[in-house]
Amino acid sequence: MNKRAERVFCACIMLFSVFIRFMLWEQAPKEQGTSLPEIRVIRTEQDPAQPSAPTVQTLLTPAPDKSAPPEPLSFSESEAAAITVGGRCSYDFDKTALLTRASAMDFSQAGPKVLIVHTHSSEAYTPEPGWEYEASDPLRTENARFSVIRIGTRIAEILEENGIETMHDTALNDYPSYSGAYDRMAETIAGYLAQYPSIQMVLDVHRDAASDAAGNPVSLTQAVDGETCAKLMLVIGTNEGGLTHPNWQENLANALKVQALTERKAPGLMRDLDLRTERFNQNLTPGSMLVEFGSTGNTLQQALRSAEYFGRALAALIKGCAAQT
């Protein structure tokens, strides 16, 4: 055998050896209690003129819930009285009855329970030292690390830490065109629901906009446990604007529950609940709600602190609903 043939033969032997070791590793029993991260391809959105990579969100498999079994949800008349519902909607409703009645959400099916989306995904905050970003428009960015997408990611992590399987759409829904964002998001949500009928809640995470008389961005803050947090506002749609939405009161009932649960842990964090004539795609699931995390004058760090309290309130609601079934 000449030297060239000998080198080829040795290379083949080495490759065969690697293949055998790989096959043995694959067939070997894995160590109990370990699991690999679950990779979820969320959505690919490409501009033909500017090709980009698929949008991917990596989430760990939900952690086993080792806490005490949750108790069914219970709310009081005083909690209902403490919640102010404002907005342009003129409908009458029984706030106490909606807060205290059992939720219609059914989390008994296998599969994802919550879908987090961002209709206006480029919304961002007032930069601070160490948190600067490249703006696509004033107080907007395509960088998901500094936009409201970052808030959604933290909420998804909190839910998964509580054993609640969650999906997070991280595509730039409002780029390159801001117009038509809600129509595009309606198609996106419908696609998820067709594939995952177990989803009972769609959370649309936004950042509000407010300015003073001089046009400067205004921050909306609340001190919680000695830290400055961005105030939150739940926005709930109805059918008063003419769009079909017969079960809007169920969305409102669940939003009232989230508001009360958040206020228990972080008094003053929630702004008045905003009931609107628009629908905001909330007709698609019984737990749909839109939440504004702070305003243009707030910082991302303040909004992330608020996400901790809000995420835990969502987890408490979902666990409480599960305990009722």
C-alpha positions, 0 to 999 in steps of 0.5 A, spaced: 500 500 500 502 506 497 502 512 502 497 516 499 492 510 499 494 509 507 492 516 508 486 515 505 485 508 509 486 511 516 482 517 514 476 512 513 477 508 519 477 515 523 471 517 520 467 510 521 470 510 529 467 517 530 460 515 527 460 509 531 461 513 537 455 518 535 451 512 534 452 509 541 451 516 544 444 517 541 442 510 543 445 510 550 440 512 556 440 519 558 441 522 565 434 522 569 432 529 570 436 533 564 433 535 558 435 539 552 432 546 550 426 546 546 427 551 540 421 554 537 421 557 530 416 562 531 415 566 524 419 568 518 418 575 516 423 577 510 423 583 506 425 581 499 430 587 498 433 586 505 433 578 506 434 576 513 434 570 518 428 567 520 425 569 527 427 564 532 425 564 540 429 559 544 425 557 550 427 552 555 422 546 556 417 549 562 420 547 569 417 542 573 412 546 578 415 544 585 410 549 589 404 547 593 398 546 589 394 552 587 388 554 590 382 556 586 382 564 585 378 568 589 376 576 589 373 580 593 368 586 592 373 591 595 378 589 590 373 590 584 371 597 587 379 599 587 379 598 580 377 604 576 375 602 568 376 608 564 376 609 556 371 611 551 367 605 551 360 607 553 357 600 555 355 598 562 357 592 566 357 589 573 365 590 575 364 586 581 360 580 578 366 580 572 371 580 577 369 574 582 366 569 577 370 563 574 374 564 568 372 561 562 379 559 560 380 552 559 388 550 560 387 543 561 389 541 554 396 539 552 400 544 548 402 552 549 397 556 553 399 563 552 402 566 546 405 573 547 405 578 541 407 585 539 403 588 534 408 594 534 414 591 536 419 596 534 416 600 540 422 602 545 424 607 551 428 613 553 435 610 552 440 611 559 447 610 559 449 603 558 442 601 554 443 605 548 440 603 541 440 604 534 433 608 533 429 606 526 425 612 528 424 616 534 423 611 540 423 605 536 428 600 534 429 594 530 433 591 535 429 586 539 434 587 545 431 594 547 424 594 544 418 591 547 420 584 545 425 584 550 419 585 555 415 579 552 421 575 552 422 576 560 414 575 561 415 568 557 421 566 561 417 567 568 411 563 565 415 558 563 419 558 570 412 556 573 411 550 568 406 554 563 408 553 556 408 559 552 410 561 545 413 568 543 412 571 536 418 576 535 417 578 528 418 585 526 410 586 525 410 594 524 416 594 520 417 596 514 410 599 514 406 601 521 400 601 517 396 595 517 399 592 523 393 590 527 390 586 520 397 583 520 397 581 527 390 578 526 393 573 521 399 571 525 395 570 531 390 566 527 395 561 524 398 560 531 391 558 534 390 553 528 396 550 530 395 550 537 388 550 539 391 549 547 392 557 547 387 560 551 391 567 552 394 572 547 398 577 550 399 583 546 405 587 549 406 595 548 409 601 550 404 607 551 406 614 548 405 621 553 408 627 552 408 634 556 406 641 554 413 642 551 412 635 547 418 632 551 416 624 553 413 623 560 415 617 564 409 614 568 412 610 574 411 607 581 416 605 587 415 598 588 419 595 594 424 601 593 425 600 586 422 605 580 418 601 576 414 603 569 406 603 570 402 598 567 395 599 563 391 594 561 387 595 554 381 591 553 376 592 546 369 591 545 364 591 539 362 598 540 366 600 534 362 595 530 366 589 529 364 582 531 366 581 538 360 578 542 365 575 548 368 582 550 366 581 557 370 575 558 376 578 556 374 584 561 373 579 566 380 576 566 383 583 565 380 585 572 383 579 575 390 580 572 389 587 575 387 585 582 393 580 582 398 585 580 396 590 585 396 585 591 403 584 590 405 591 587 400 596 589 399 602 585 403 599 579 397 599 575 393 605 571 386 605 570 384 599 566 382 602 559 376 599 556 375 601 548 370 601 542 376 598 538 377 590 538 384 589 538 384 582 535 381 580 542 376 576 539 380 570 538 381 568 545 378 568 552 384 571 555 386 576 550 389 583 553 393 588 551 398 591 556 402 598 555 408 597 559 410 604 561 411 610 556 416 614 552 419 617 557 420 611 561 427 606 561 427 599 559 430 597 566 423 600 569 419 596 564 423 590 565 422 591 573 414 591 572 414 585 567 417 581 574 410 583 577 406 582 571 409 575 569 407 573 576 400 575 576 399 572 570 402 565 572 397 566 578 391 567 574 393 561 570 394 556 575 388 558 579 384 557 573 387 550 572 385 549 580 378 550 578 377 545 573 
